[in-house]
Amino acid sequence: MMVIVMTNAPPRLAGRLKVWLLEVRAGVFVGDYSARTRERIWAQVEAYIEDGDAVMVWDAPTDQGFDFATVGTNRRMPVDFDGLKLVSFYPKDHPMSQRPARRPRGPAPETPVPPAKPDPKTR
C-alpha cells in the first residue's frame, strides 16, 4: 500500500498519477504496487512537482510499519531518531519554510513588435 499527498502540484502531474493510483481526495492518491513500480511513480513526482510539495508513505518492514519520503519546499523535515523516522519543523524564517514565488502559468506574454520603417528606395 502506498499513499501520495501533493499540494500546489501542476495538474499534469495529478493526471499522470491518476493513470496508476486512485485519487480519494484532491491531491491524495492511493495504490498498492511493488517497490520497483512505487519508485518509478515517485520518480515522476520528483520530476514534475515544480513549485509544489509531496509526501509518499508506504508499507515497510520497520518498527513503525511504514516509511516515507518528501519532495518540494515544506516546513516539515524527516528526522531519524534512534531508528524511528519522525517529523520535525524548520523555523518559520528558515529558507525551506518559504514557498518560492509562483511561476506564471500559460504562454509567455507577447512583446509588441515595433512598426517597420518605410524603405525610402521603394517609394
N, CA, C and O atoms as CSV, one atom per row, in Angstrom:
chain,resi,resn,atom,element,x,y,z
A,1,MET,N,N,0.852,-1.171,0.000
A,1,MET,CA,C,0.000,0.000,0.000
A,1,MET,C,C,0.894,1.230,0.000
A,1,MET,O,O,1.911,1.275,0.692
A,2,MET,N,N,0.509,2.209,-0.772
A,2,MET,CA,C,1.234,3.479,-0.807
A,2,MET,C,C,0.237,4.622,-0.900
A,2,MET,O,O,-0.831,4.484,-1.496
A,3,VAL,N,N,0.596,5.747,-0.305
A,3,VAL,CA,C,-0.233,6.950,-0.336
A,3,VAL,C,C,0.669,8.113,-0.703
A,3,VAL,O,O,1.749,8.273,-0.134
A,4,ILE,N,N,0.224,8.931,-1.661
A,4,ILE,CA,C,0.939,10.149,-2.042
A,4,ILE,C,C,0.003,11.325,-1.799
A,4,ILE,O,O,-1.143,11.321,-2.248
A,5,VAL,N,N,0.500,12.330,-1.086
A,5,VAL,CA,C,-0.266,13.553,-0.837
A,5,VAL,C,C,0.514,14.705,-1.446
A,5,VAL,O,O,1.687,14.905,-1.133
A,6,MET,N,N,-0.150,15.469,-2.325
A,6,MET,CA,C,0.506,16.593,-3.009
A,6,MET,C,C,-0.251,17.885,-2.733
A,6,MET,O,O,-1.475,17.888,-2.606
A,7,THR,N,N,0.498,18.989,-2.642
A,7,THR,CA,C,-0.102,20.317,-2.569
A,7,THR,C,C,0.592,21.208,-3.588
A,7,THR,O,O,1.795,21.089,-3.821
A,8,ASN,N,N,-0.174,22.094,-4.186
A,8,ASN,CA,C,0.328,23.046,-5.186
A,8,ASN,C,C,1.046,22.353,-6.342
A,8,ASN,O,O,1.999,22.900,-6.897
A,9,ALA,N,N,0.604,21.184,-6.697
A,9,ALA,CA,C,1.231,20.443,-7.795
A,9,ALA,C,C,0.555,20.815,-9.111
A,9,ALA,O,O,-0.631,21.143,-9.124
A,10,PRO,N,N,1.293,20.768,-10.212
A,10,PRO,CA,C,0.685,21.072,-11.504
A,10,PRO,C,C,-0.351,20.010,-11.885
A,10,PRO,O,O,-0.178,18.835,-11.560
A,11,PRO,N,N,-1.416,20.411,-12.564
A,11,PRO,CA,C,-2.469,19.461,-12.946
A,11,PRO,C,C,-1.956,18.286,-13.775
A,11,PRO,O,O,-2.491,17.183,-13.671
A,12,ARG,N,N,-0.937,18.502,-14.589
A,12,ARG,CA,C,-0.449,17.400,-15.423
A,12,ARG,C,C,0.171,16.291,-14.582
A,12,ARG,O,O,0.148,15.127,-14.982
A,13,LEU,N,N,0.728,16.638,-13.413
A,13,LEU,CA,C,1.269,15.610,-12.524
A,13,LEU,C,C,0.133,14.790,-11.922
A,13,LEU,O,O,0.226,13.566,-11.835
A,14,ALA,N,N,-0.927,15.457,-11.512
A,14,ALA,CA,C,-2.086,14.730,-10.990
A,14,ALA,C,C,-2.649,13.803,-12.061
A,14,ALA,O,O,-3.052,12.679,-11.763
A,15,GLY,N,N,-2.677,14.268,-13.300
A,15,GLY,CA,C,-3.143,13.422,-14.401
A,15,GLY,C,C,-2.275,12.192,-14.585
A,15,GLY,O,O,-2.786,11.100,-14.837
A,16,ARG,N,N,-0.967,12.361,-14.460
A,16,ARG,CA,C,-0.053,11.212,-14.571
A,16,ARG,C,C,-0.320,10.202,-13.456
A,16,ARG,O,O,-0.337,8.995,-13.697
A,17,LEU,N,N,-0.527,10.698,-12.242
A,17,LEU,CA,C,-0.754,9.791,-11.119
A,17,LEU,C,C,-2.095,9.072,-11.221
A,17,LEU,O,O,-2.222,7.933,-10.772
A,18,LYS,N,N,-3.094,9.726,-11.805
A,18,LYS,CA,C,-4.415,9.108,-11.943
A,18,LYS,C,C,-4.385,7.881,-12.838
A,18,LYS,O,O,-5.282,7.042,-12.764
A,19,VAL,N,N,-3.376,7.764,-13.677
A,19,VAL,CA,C,-3.239,6.573,-14.517
A,19,VAL,C,C,-2.957,5.355,-13.644
A,19,VAL,O,O,-3.424,4.258,-13.948
A,20,TRP,N,N,-2.200,5.533,-12.565
A,20,TRP,CA,C,-1.754,4.412,-11.731
A,20,TRP,C,C,-2.472,4.314,-10.396
A,20,TRP,O,O,-2.647,3.216,-9.866
A,21,LEU,N,N,-2.885,5.442,-9.849
A,21,LEU,CA,C,-3.409,5.469,-8.486
A,21,LEU,C,C,-4.828,6.014,-8.449
A,21,LEU,O,O,-5.273,6.681,-9.383
A,22,LEU,N,N,-5.535,5.725,-7.362
A,22,LEU,CA,C,-6.883,6.231,-7.154
A,22,LEU,C,C,-6.797,7.529,-6.356
A,22,LEU,O,O,-6.180,7.566,-5.291
A,23,GLU,N,N,-7.414,8.590,-6.868
A,23,GLU,CA,C,-7.425,9.872,-6.154
A,23,GLU,C,C,-8.649,9.886,-5.240
A,23,GLU,O,O,-9.767,10.106,-5.705
A,24,VAL,N,N,-8.442,9.651,-3.940
A,24,VAL,CA,C,-9.554,9.547,-2.999
A,24,VAL,C,C,-10.031,10.910,-2.503
A,24,VAL,O,O,-11.177,11.048,-2.075
A,25,ARG,N,N,-9.177,11.896,-2.557
A,25,ARG,CA,C,-9.495,13.297,-2.277
A,25,ARG,C,C,-8.573,14.129,-3.133
A,25,ARG,O,O,-7.625,13.599,-3.713
A,26,ALA,N,N,-8.826,15.413,-3.226
A,26,ALA,CA,C,-7.967,16.272,-4.039
A,26,ALA,C,C,-6.531,16.203,-3.534
A,26,ALA,O,O,-6.249,16.572,-2.394
A,27,GLY,N,N,-5.624,15.728,-4.387
A,27,GLY,CA,C,-4.212,15.660,-4.044
A,27,GLY,C,C,-3.795,14.453,-3.230
A,27,GLY,O,O,-2.630,14.352,-2.847
A,28,VAL,N,N,-4.721,13.520,-2.948
A,28,VAL,CA,C,-4.409,12.316,-2.162
A,28,VAL,C,C,-4.607,11.097,-3.056
A,28,VAL,O,O,-5.718,10.819,-3.506
A,29,PHE,N,N,-3.514,10.369,-3.308
A,29,PHE,CA,C,-3.525,9.230,-4.221
A,29,PHE,C,C,-3.148,7.960,-3.472
A,29,PHE,O,O,-2.229,7.964,-2.652
A,30,VAL,N,N,-3.869,6.858,-3.759
A,30,VAL,CA,C,-3.661,5.595,-3.061
A,30,VAL,C,C,-3.516,4.472,-4.075
A,30,VAL,O,O,-4.201,4.457,-5.098
A,31,GLY,N,N,-2.614,3.522,-3.785
A,31,GLY,CA,C,-2.444,2.352,-4.641
A,31,GLY,C,C,-1.646,1.279,-3.929
A,31,GLY,O,O,-1.146,1.490,-2.824
A,32,ASP,N,N,-1.532,0.130,-4.568
A,32,ASP,CA,C,-0.786,-0.992,-3.998
A,32,ASP,C,C,0.094,-1.574,-5.090
A,32,ASP,O,O,-0.384,-2.321,-5.944
A,33,TYR,N,N,1.379,-1.237,-5.067
A,33,TYR,CA,C,2.317,-1.665,-6.103
A,33,TYR,C,C,3.598,-2.194,-5.486
A,33,TYR,O,O,3.858,-2.017,-4.296
A,34,SER,N,N,4.390,-2.844,-6.320
A,34,SER,CA,C,5.693,-3.348,-5.883
A,34,SER,C,C,6.634,-2.171,-5.610
A,34,SER,O,O,6.359,-1.032,-5.989
A,35,ALA,N,N,7.742,-2.477,-4.947
A,35,ALA,CA,C,8.728,-1.431,-4.632
A,35,ALA,C,C,9.266,-0.794,-5.906
A,35,ALA,O,O,9.476,0.418,-5.949
A,36,ARG,N,N,9.489,-1.587,-6.932
A,36,ARG,CA,C,10.034,-1.058,-8.188
A,36,ARG,C,C,9.064,-0.076,-8.841
A,36,ARG,O,O,9.465,1.003,-9.276
A,37,THR,N,N,7.794,-0.452,-8.908
A,37,THR,CA,C,6.795,0.439,-9.506
A,37,THR,C,C,6.618,1.685,-8.648
A,37,THR,O,O,6.490,2.791,-9.172
A,38,ARG,N,N,6.612,1.507,-7.329
A,38,ARG,CA,C,6.487,2.654,-6.418
A,38,ARG,C,C,7.616,3.653,-6.651
A,38,ARG,O,O,7.375,4.860,-6.682
A,39,GLU,N,N,8.841,3.165,-6.814
A,39,GLU,CA,C,9.987,4.051,-7.056
A,39,GLU,C,C,9.865,4.775,-8.387
A,39,GLU,O,O,10.265,5.933,-8.501
A,40,ARG,N,N,9.321,4.112,-9.383
A,40,ARG,CA,C,9.130,4.774,-10.688
A,40,ARG,C,C,8.056,5.850,-10.607
A,40,ARG,O,O,8.197,6.920,-11.199
A,41,ILE,N,N,6.988,5.569,-9.877
A,41,ILE,CA,C,5.940,6.578,-9.695
A,41,ILE,C,C,6.509,7.779,-8.938
A,41,ILE,O,O,6.239,8.925,-9.299
A,42,TRP,N,N,7.293,7.522,-7.893
A,42,TRP,CA,C,7.890,8.609,-7.109
A,42,TRP,C,C,8.863,9.425,-7.952
A,42,TRP,O,O,8.962,10.640,-7.779
A,43,ALA,N,N,9.575,8.777,-8.853
A,43,ALA,CA,C,10.488,9.499,-9.745
A,43,ALA,C,C,9.705,10.487,-10.612
A,43,ALA,O,O,10.195,11.581,-10.894
A,44,GLN,N,N,8.496,10.113,-11.038
A,44,GLN,CA,C,7.651,11.027,-11.809
A,44,GLN,C,C,7.237,12.223,-10.953
A,44,GLN,O,O,7.234,13.360,-11.424
A,45,VAL,N,N,6.890,11.961,-9.698
A,45,VAL,CA,C,6.511,13.050,-8.789
A,45,VAL,C,C,7.686,14.011,-8.614
A,45,VAL,O,O,7.511,15.226,-8.699
A,46,GLU,N,N,8.881,13.471,-8.370
A,46,GLU,CA,C,10.062,14.321,-8.191
A,46,GLU,C,C,10.374,15.131,-9.446
A,46,GLU,O,O,10.809,16.279,-9.350
A,47,ALA,N,N,10.156,14.547,-10.611
A,47,ALA,CA,C,10.488,15.226,-11.865
A,47,ALA,C,C,9.498,16.334,-12.216
A,47,ALA,O,O,9.886,17.328,-12.829
A,48,TYR,N,N,8.230,16.183,-11.842
A,48,TYR,CA,C,7.196,17.113,-12.309
A,48,TYR,C,C,6.546,17.942,-11.205
A,48,TYR,O,O,5.551,18.612,-11.479
A,49,ILE,N,N,7.052,17.933,-9.981
A,49,ILE,CA,C,6.393,18.629,-8.873
A,49,ILE,C,C,6.488,20.150,-8.992
A,49,ILE,O,O,5.642,20.851,-8.437
A,50,GLU,N,N,7.480,20.680,-9.693
A,50,GLU,CA,C,7.690,22.126,-9.865
A,50,GLU,C,C,7.711,22.845,-8.517
A,50,GLU,O,O,8.576,22.563,-7.688
A,51,ASP,N,N,6.765,23.780,-8.277
A,51,ASP,CA,C,6.749,24.578,-7.049
A,51,ASP,C,C,5.948,23.932,-5.923
A,51,ASP,O,O,5.859,24.487,-4.828
A,52,GLY,N,N,5.373,22.776,-6.182
A,52,GLY,CA,C,4.564,22.106,-5.167
A,52,GLY,C,C,5.414,21.294,-4.210
A,52,GLY,O,O,6.643,21.353,-4.232
A,53,ASP,N,N,4.726,20.535,-3.367
A,53,ASP,CA,C,5.436,19.605,-2.493
A,53,ASP,C,C,4.593,18.344,-2.351
A,53,ASP,O,O,3.378,18.366,-2.548
A,54,ALA,N,N,5.259,17.246,-2.005
A,54,ALA,CA,C,4.578,15.961,-1.897
A,54,ALA,C,C,5.243,15.104,-0.839
A,54,ALA,O,O,6.420,15.271,-0.520
A,55,VAL,N,N,4.460,14.184,-0.306
A,55,VAL,CA,C,4.969,13.165,0.608
A,55,VAL,C,C,4.388,11.829,0.160
A,55,VAL,O,O,3.222,11.745,-0.227
A,56,MET,N,N,5.207,10.793,0.215
A,56,MET,CA,C,4.744,9.445,-0.096
A,56,MET,C,C,5.003,8.568,1.123
A,56,MET,O,O,6.089,8.596,1.702
A,57,VAL,N,N,3.987,7.786,1.508
A,57,VAL,CA,C,4.082,6.853,2.623
A,57,VAL,C,C,3.797,5.466,2.078
A,57,VAL,O,O,2.885,5.287,1.271
A,58,TRP,N,N,4.584,4.470,2.521
A,58,TRP,CA,C,4.370,3.102,2.046
A,58,TRP,C,C,4.678,2.109,3.156
A,58,TRP,O,O,5.391,2.420,4.110
A,59,ASP,N,N,4.119,0.891,3.010
A,59,ASP,CA,C,4.418,-0.199,3.940
A,59,ASP,C,C,5.897,-0.523,3.875
A,59,ASP,O,O,6.484,-0.569,2.794
A,60,ALA,N,N,6.504,-0.751,5.041
A,60,ALA,CA,C,7.925,-1.102,5.086
A,60,ALA,C,C,8.179,-1.970,6.320
A,60,ALA,O,O,7.481,-1.839,7.325
A,61,PRO,N,N,9.169,-2.847,6.247
A,61,PRO,CA,C,9.479,-3.711,7.392
A,61,PRO,C,C,10.310,-2.971,8.451
A,61,PRO,O,O,11.447,-3.349,8.734
A,62,THR,N,N,9.736,-1.930,9.022
A,62,THR,CA,C,10.395,-1.155,10.074
A,62,THR,C,C,9.582,-1.304,11.360
A,62,THR,O,O,8.501,-1.893,11.347
A,63,ASP,N,N,10.095,-0.776,12.460
A,63,ASP,CA,C,9.346,-0.824,13.722
A,63,ASP,C,C,8.019,-0.084,13.609
A,63,ASP,O,O,7.036,-0.459,14.249
A,64,GLN,N,N,7.993,0.959,12.803
A,64,GLN,CA,C,6.766,1.731,12.620
A,64,GLN,C,C,5.805,1.049,11.653
A,64,GLN,O,O,4.602,1.303,11.696
A,65,GLY,N,N,6.318,0.191,10.786
A,65,GLY,CA,C,5.474,-0.485,9.802
A,65,GLY,C,C,5.315,0.296,8.509
A,65,GLY,O,O,4.612,-0.145,7.600
A,66,PHE,N,N,5.956,1.443,8.420
A,66,PHE,CA,C,5.886,2.261,7.210
A,66,PHE,C,C,7.157,3.080,7.083
A,66,PHE,O,O,7.954,3.171,8.017
A,67,ASP,N,N,7.331,3.673,5.915
A,67,ASP,CA,C,8.419,4.614,5.662
A,67,ASP,C,C,7.836,5.737,4.825
A,67,ASP,O,O,6.740,5.590,4.283
A,68,PHE,N,N,8.534,6.846,4.708
A,68,PHE,CA,C,8.024,7.947,3.893
A,68,PHE,C,C,9.164,8.748,3.296
A,68,PHE,O,O,10.298,8.714,3.774
A,69,ALA,N,N,8.826,9.473,2.231
A,69,ALA,CA,C,9.769,10.352,1.541
A,69,ALA,C,C,9.041,11.648,1.217
A,69,ALA,O,O,7.822,11.657,1.046
A,70,THR,N,N,9.792,12.742,1.134
A,70,THR,CA,C,9.203,14.036,0.805
A,70,THR,C,C,9.978,14.684,-0.332
A,70,THR,O,O,11.141,14.361,-0.576
A,71,VAL,N,N,9.318,15.598,-1.015
A,71,VAL,CA,C,9.951,16.388,-2.066
A,71,VAL,C,C,9.275,17.754,-2.090
A,71,VAL,O,O,8.081,17.869,-1.814
A,72,GLY,N,N,10.042,18.785,-2.419
A,72,GLY,CA,C,9.495,20.134,-2.517
A,72,GLY,C,C,9.738,20.943,-1.257
A,72,GLY,O,O,10.287,20.443,-0.274
A,73,THR,N,N,9.321,22.199,-1.302
A,73,THR,CA,C,9.502,23.126,-0.194
A,73,THR,C,C,8.401,22.904,0.833
A,73,THR,O,O,7.214,22.998,0.521
A,74,ASN,N,N,8.812,22.610,2.064
A,74,ASN,CA,C,7.858,22.310,3.112
A,74,ASN,C,C,8.540,22.558,4.449
A,74,ASN,O,O,9.748,22.356,4.570
A,75,ARG,N,N,7.787,22.991,5.456
A,75,ARG,CA,C,8.383,23.219,6.785
A,75,ARG,C,C,8.745,21.923,7.482
A,75,ARG,O,O,9.567,21.929,8.399
A,76,ARG,N,N,8.158,20.827,7.075
A,76,ARG,CA,C,8.412,19.552,7.747
A,76,ARG,C,C,9.657,18.888,7.182
A,76,ARG,O,O,9.875,18.882,5.970
A,77,MET,N,N,10.476,18.325,8.076
A,77,MET,CA,C,11.663,17.604,7.621
A,77,MET,C,C,11.731,16.253,8.333
A,77,MET,O,O,11.556,16.183,9.549
A,78,PRO,N,N,11.984,15.183,7.580
A,78,PRO,CA,C,12.128,13.867,8.204
A,78,PRO,C,C,13.408,13.815,9.039
A,78,PRO,O,O,14.456,14.303,8.615
A,79,VAL,N,N,13.311,13.222,10.222
A,79,VAL,CA,C,14.451,13.104,11.125
A,79,VAL,C,C,14.494,11.672,11.656
A,79,VAL,O,O,13.478,11.133,12.093
A,80,ASP,N,N,15.686,11.059,11.614
A,80,ASP,CA,C,15.851,9.725,12.184
A,80,ASP,C,C,16.178,9.876,13.666
A,80,ASP,O,O,17.163,10.518,14.031
A,81,PHE,N,N,15.351,9.285,14.509
A,81,PHE,CA,C,15.562,9.358,15.952
A,81,PHE,C,C,15.667,7.943,16.497
A,81,PHE,O,O,14.656,7.308,16.797
A,82,ASP,N,N,16.887,7.456,16.624
A,82,ASP,CA,C,17.156,6.130,17.168
A,82,ASP,C,C,16.381,5.039,16.422
A,82,ASP,O,O,15.788,4.150,17.033
A,83,GLY,N,N,16.399,5.129,15.105
A,83,GLY,CA,C,15.747,4.118,14.272
A,83,GLY,C,C,14.304,4.420,13.932
A,83,GLY,O,O,13.717,3.730,13.099
A,84,LEU,N,N,13.717,5.425,14.549
A,84,LEU,CA,C,12.351,5.834,14.218
A,84,LEU,C,C,12.414,7.069,13.342
A,84,LEU,O,O,13.191,7.987,13.608
A,85,LYS,N,N,11.607,7.096,12.309
A,85,LYS,CA,C,11.559,8.260,11.430
A,85,LYS,C,C,10.457,9.179,11.934
A,85,LYS,O,O,9.277,8.826,11.918
A,86,LEU,N,N,10.857,10.355,12.376
A,86,LEU,CA,C,9.923,11.339,12.907
A,86,LEU,C,C,9.914,12.571,12.018
A,86,LEU,O,O,10.694,12.680,11.071
A,87,VAL,N,N,9.012,13.504,12.340
A,87,VAL,CA,C,8.906,14.741,11.569
A,87,VAL,C,C,9.194,15.918,12.485
A,87,VAL,O,O,8.581,16.063,13.542
A,88,SER,N,N,10.130,16.751,12.070
A,88,SER,CA,C,10.460,17.974,12.790
A,88,SER,C,C,10.073,19.153,11.902
A,88,SER,O,O,9.776,18.975,10.720
A,89,PHE,N,N,10.077,20.341,12.467
A,89,PHE,CA,C,9.702,21.524,11.701
A,89,PHE,C,C,10.879,22.482,11.604
A,89,PHE,O,O,11.589,22.715,12.583
A,90,TYR,N,N,11.077,23.036,10.410
A,90,TYR,CA,C,12.033,24.124,10.246
A,90,TYR,C,C,11.441,25.369,10.905
A,90,TYR,O,O,10.217,25.498,10.959
A,91,PRO,N,N,12.268,26.292,11.409
A,91,PRO,CA,C,11.735,27.558,11.921
A,91,PRO,C,C,11.039,28.335,10.795
A,91,PRO,O,O,11.347,28.146,9.618
A,92,LYS,N,N,10.111,29.198,11.165
A,92,LYS,CA,C,9.352,29.941,10.155
A,92,LYS,C,C,10.233,30.793,9.257
A,92,LYS,O,O,9.890,31.008,8.095
A,93,ASP,N,N,11.368,31.288,9.765
A,93,ASP,CA,C,12.228,32.145,8.952
A,93,ASP,C,C,13.273,31.355,8.162
A,93,ASP,O,O,14.093,31.957,7.468
A,94,HIS,N,N,13.264,30.047,8.249
A,94,HIS,CA,C,14.212,29.201,7.511
A,94,HIS,C,C,13.837,29.202,6.023
A,94,HIS,O,O,12.650,29.218,5.697
A,95,PRO,N,N,14.827,29.184,5.110
A,95,PRO,CA,C,14.526,29.201,3.667
A,95,PRO,C,C,13.609,28.063,3.210
A,95,PRO,O,O,12.831,28.246,2.274
A,96,MET,N,N,13.684,26.893,3.853
A,96,MET,CA,C,12.818,25.784,3.440
A,96,MET,C,C,11.366,26.022,3.832
A,96,MET,O,O,10.472,25.345,3.324
A,97,SER,N,N,11.120,26.976,4.731
A,97,SER,CA,C,9.757,27.295,5.141
A,97,SER,C,C,9.082,28.243,4.164
A,97,SER,O,O,7.859,28.382,4.176
A,98,GLN,N,N,9.857,28.887,3.333
A,98,GLN,CA,C,9.329,29.887,2.410
A,98,GLN,C,C,9.011,29.253,1.072
A,98,GLN,O,O,9.864,28.595,0.475
A,99,ARG,N,N,7.823,29.440,0.610
A,99,ARG,CA,C,7.446,28.943,-0.708
A,99,ARG,C,C,8.082,29.834,-1.764
A,99,ARG,O,O,8.133,31.052,-1.589
A,100,PRO,N,N,8.567,29.255,-2.854
A,100,PRO,CA,C,9.121,30.083,-3.922
A,100,PRO,C,C,8.017,30.894,-4.589
A,100,PRO,O,O,6.840,30.540,-4.521
A,101,ALA,N,N,8.410,31.973,-5.223
A,101,ALA,CA,C,7.443,32.788,-5.962
A,101,ALA,C,C,6.814,31.944,-7.055
A,101,ALA,O,O,7.493,31.155,-7.713
A,102,ARG,N,N,5.526,32.114,-7.243
A,102,ARG,CA,C,4.810,31.323,-8.244
A,102,ARG,C,C,5.250,31.728,-9.637
A,102,ARG,O,O,5.356,32.912,-9.957
A,103,ARG,N,N,5.502,30.730,-10.451
A,103,ARG,CA,C,5.804,30.997,-11.854
A,103,ARG,C,C,4.496,31.190,-12.594
A,103,ARG,O,O,3.534,30.471,-12.324
A,104,PRO,N,N,4.427,32.135,-13.517
A,104,PRO,CA,C,3.180,32.325,-14.253
A,104,PRO,C,C,2.865,31.097,-15.093
A,104,PRO,O,O,3.758,30.480,-15.674
A,105,ARG,N,N,1.595,30.754,-15.147
A,105,ARG,CA,C,1.147,29.617,-15.940
A,105,ARG,C,C,0.730,30.108,-17.320
A,105,ARG,O,O,0.416,31.285,-17.497
A,106,GLY,N,N,0.728,29.232,-18.269
A,106,GLY,CA,C,0.263,29.562,-19.602
A,106,GLY,C,C,1.366,30.112,-20.476
A,106,GLY,O,O,2.534,30.134,-20.087
A,107,PRO,N,N,0.984,30.555,-21.663
A,107,PRO,CA,C,2.004,31.044,-22.599
A,107,PRO,C,C,2.631,32.345,-22.119
A,107,PRO,O,O,2.013,33.115,-21.385
A,108,ALA,N,N,3.834,32.570,-22.533
A,108,ALA,CA,C,4.540,33.799,-22.180
A,108,ALA,C,C,3.866,34.983,-22.860
A,108,ALA,O,O,3.404,34.863,-23.995
A,109,PRO,N,N,3.803,36.124,-22.181
A,109,PRO,CA,C,3.182,37.289,-22.812
A,109,PRO,C,C,3.980,37.720,-24.041
A,109,PRO,O,O,5.210,37.678,-24.056
A,110,GLU,N,N,3.246,38.129,-25.058
A,110,GLU,CA,C,3.906,38.543,-26.302
A,110,GLU,C,C,4.439,39.964,-26.152
A,110,GLU,O,O,3.794,40.822,-25.549
A,111,THR,N,N,5.607,40.195,-26.701
A,111,THR,CA,C,6.159,41.545,-26.700
A,111,THR,C,C,5.704,42.231,-27.978
A,111,THR,O,O,5.733,41.631,-29.052
A,112,PRO,N,N,5.283,43.486,-27.867
A,112,PRO,CA,C,4.815,44.173,-29.073
A,112,PRO,C,C,5.960,44.357,-30.071
A,112,PRO,O,O,7.096,44.648,-29.695
A,113,VAL,N,N,5.636,44.183,-31.327
A,113,VAL,CA,C,6.625,44.349,-32.393
A,113,VAL,C,C,6.532,45.783,-32.889
A,113,VAL,O,O,5.445,46.228,-33.259
A,114,PRO,N,N,7.650,46.528,-32.908
A,114,PRO,CA,C,7.588,47.914,-33.386
A,114,PRO,C,C,7.257,47.932,-34.883
A,114,PRO,O,O,7.644,47.028,-35.623
A,115,PRO,N,N,6.538,48.972,-35.316
A,115,PRO,CA,C,6.206,49.045,-36.747
A,115,PRO,C,C,7.471,49.185,-37.590
A,115,PRO,O,O,8.452,49.806,-37.182
A,116,ALA,N,N,7.415,48.597,-38.760
A,116,ALA,CA,C,8.573,48.656,-39.668
A,116,ALA,C,C,8.702,50.061,-40.241
A,116,ALA,O,O,7.700,50.718,-40.521
A,117,LYS,N,N,9.935,50.517,-40.412
A,117,LYS,CA,C,10.177,51.824,-41.012
A,117,LYS,C,C,10.047,51.681,-42.527
A,117,LYS,O,O,10.504,50.692,-43.100
A,118,PRO,N,N,9.430,52.657,-43.169
A,118,PRO,CA,C,9.301,52.565,-44.635
A,118,PRO,C,C,10.672,52.643,-45.311
A,118,PRO,O,O,11.551,53.393,-44.886
A,119,ASP,N,N,10.827,51.872,-46.342
A,119,ASP,CA,C,12.079,51.849,-47.102
A,119,ASP,C,C,12.037,52.996,-48.113
A,119,ASP,O,O,11.139,53.020,-48.954
A,120,PRO,N,N,12.991,53.963,-48.062
A,120,PRO,CA,C,12.956,55.113,-48.976
A,120,PRO,C,C,13.162,54.696,-50.430
A,120,PRO,O,O,12.753,55.442,-51.320
A,121,LYS,N,N,13.760,53.570,-50.716
A,121,LYS,CA,C,14.016,53.145,-52.099
A,121,LYS,C,C,12.758,52.657,-52.799
A,121,LYS,O,O,12.705,52.662,-54.029
A,122,THR,N,N,11.750,52.238,-52.057
A,122,THR,CA,C,10.554,51.685,-52.686
A,122,THR,C,C,9.482,52.720,-52.926
A,122,THR,O,O,8.398,52.351,-53.378
A,123,ARG,N,N,9.706,53.955,-52.661
A,123,ARG,CA,C,8.697,54.994,-52.865
A,123,ARG,C,C,8.509,55.322,-54.287
A,123,ARG,O,O,7.691,56.180,-54.620
